[in-house]
Amino acid sequence: RDHRRALGGQMITRVCPDCGNTFETTDLRRIRCRKNCGRTSASSNKARTRRRDAHILDFIGVDGEGVTRPSGQHIYDMLSVGSNTLTSPDGSQLHWTQIFEFLWEQYCESPTATYAGFFLGYDFTQWFRTLPEDRARMLLSPEGRAVRRRKAPGTEHLGPFPVHLGDEWECDILGTKRFKLRKTGAKSWMYINDAGPFFQQSCRAVIDPKGWDEPVCTQEEYDLVSRGKSDRGVRVELDAQLANRAQTARYNTLENDILGRVLHRLNTGLVRAGVHLRRTQ
């Protein structure tokens, strides 16, 4: 009443901070055009509840590609997260600093997504290939894990302390099944899970449309992925590597897309069985 009395019933015009629309009011305390503007509506609350009960997850695939020179040198020059791709400009080996920065950028764009790949042992190996040796030993060796083990009572479930890479990065890996990464000082972690062991067969066998009542991909998509996988192991010169990069990236991101569809199906089946895996698992 005091606020309204101060205006003397005079109408004032304001801009709603949530929707940007202008509105008129006689109440100085009113800052939004309507009560629920910018806030979760009842229908949105119900949708969110249904989504939580169904344990619906957003899956983003992670996969990388490498080439082998005629000399036998292997180079990991491409990494895709979902539909976004990182490549080395000159076709050389990607450095761990480039890889970690790219991964973190993708995480910041979709922090609630579940990141997973299909048998990521090769990719993990390539990500750590350029690490300083002392950091790699601290991350991967039994001795390094023993040094990082938490000793305070009641903290064993937290796992070992992460490995620090300079002042910018922290990371850790659980066996070869789950990698986690964050920038120093960040509150949350990016988790990247290896989903391959759920299937125990090749990616081509898993996504083959003939093996599904309702296929997860079209025959055209399957043929493109099959051609991309058939080219693996072929020794190429630098010129051919760069010339084929766009085609390789297309295959790489398509495989991520299809993997997301597969994992959505898997998650649906797990939920029906009463199993609710989180993005950290």
BELVENFEN-V636748 format. One record per residue. N is the residue number from 1. PHI is phi as a letter, one per 40 degrees, with the letter a starting at -180 (NA if undefined). OMEGA is omega in whole degrees, 0 to 359 (999 if undefined). Layout:
n={N,N}
phi={PHI,PHI}
omega={OMEGA,OMEGA}
This chain:
n={1,2,3,4,5,6,7,8,9,10,11,12,13,14,15,16,17,18,19,20,21,22,23,24,25,26,27,28,29,30,31,32,33,34,35,36,37,38,39,40,41,42,43,44,45,46,47,48,49,50,51,52,53,54,55,56,57,58,59,60,61,62,63,64,65,66,67,68,69,70,71,72,73,74,75,76,77,78,79,80,81,82,83,84,85,86,87,88,89,90,91,92,93,94,95,96,97,98,99,100,101,102,103,104,105,106,107,108,109,110,111,112,113,114,115,116,117,118,119,120,121,122,123,124,125,126,127,128,129,130,131,132,133,134,135,136,137,138,139,140,141,142,143,144,145,146,147,148,149,150,151,152,153,154,155,156,157,158,159,160,161,162,163,164,165,166,167,168,169,170,171,172,173,174,175,176,177,178,179,180,181,182,183,184,185,186,187,188,189,190,191,192,193,194,195,196,197,198,199,200,201,202,203,204,205,206,207,208,209,210,211,212,213,214,215,216,217,218,219,220,221,222,223,224,225,226,227,228,229,230,231,232,233,234,235,236,237,238,239,240,241,242,243,244,245,246,247,248,249,250,251,252,253,254,255,256,257,258,259,260,261,262,263,264,265,266,267,268,269,270,271,272,273,274,275,276,277,278,279,280,281}
phi={NA,c,c,c,c,c,c,g,g,c,c,b,b,b,b,c,c,c,b,g,c,c,a,b,a,b,b,c,c,c,b,b,c,a,d,b,c,g,b,c,c,c,c,c,c,c,c,c,c,c,c,c,c,c,f,c,b,c,c,b,c,b,a,b,b,b,b,b,c,d,c,h,c,b,b,c,b,a,a,b,b,g,c,b,b,b,b,c,d,b,g,c,c,c,c,d,c,c,c,c,c,c,d,c,c,c,c,c,c,b,c,c,c,b,c,a,b,b,f,c,d,c,c,d,d,c,c,c,d,b,c,d,d,c,c,c,c,c,c,b,c,d,c,c,c,c,c,c,c,c,b,c,d,g,b,c,c,c,g,c,c,c,c,c,b,g,c,b,b,b,a,a,b,b,f,b,b,a,b,b,a,a,c,d,g,c,c,b,b,c,b,b,b,c,c,d,c,c,b,f,a,c,c,c,c,c,c,d,d,c,c,b,c,b,d,c,a,c,c,c,c,c,c,c,c,c,c,c,c,c,c,c,g,c,c,b,c,d,c,c,c,c,c,c,c,c,c,c,c,c,c,c,c,c,c,c,c,c,c,d,c,c,c,c,c,d,c,c,c,c,c,c,c,g,b,b,c,c,c,c,b}
omega={180,180,181,180,181,178,181,181,182,180,175,181,180,176,181,182,183,184,179,179,176,178,180,181,174,185,180,184,184,182,179,183,176,190,186,181,180,180,182,179,180,180,178,177,179,179,179,178,178,180,179,180,179,180,180,180,175,184,175,182,178,181,178,181,177,178,178,179,175,179,183,179,179,184,176,190,183,176,179,172,187,181,181,187,173,175,174,186,185,179,181,180,175,180,183,180,176,182,183,179,179,179,183,176,180,179,181,178,181,186,181,181,175,184,184,176,183,185,188,182,179,182,178,179,181,178,184,187,183,177,169,188,182,179,178,178,179,182,195,187,175,179,180,178,179,178,184,183,178,185,180,180,176,181,183,183,180,182,182,174,181,175,179,177,186,179,190,190,170,180,174,178,179,188,169,189,182,178,176,188,170,173,180,181,179,182,186,181,166,178,177,188,174,182,182,183,175,191,177,172,185,178,180,179,182,188,182,182,182,182,184,169,174,187,178,178,177,177,178,178,180,180,179,178,180,178,179,180,179,181,180,177,178,182,185,173,182,182,179,178,181,181,183,188,181,179,178,179,179,177,184,181,176,178,176,181,181,178,177,178,180,183,174,178,180,181,178,179,179,180,178,177,178,181,181,179,178,181,178,185,999}
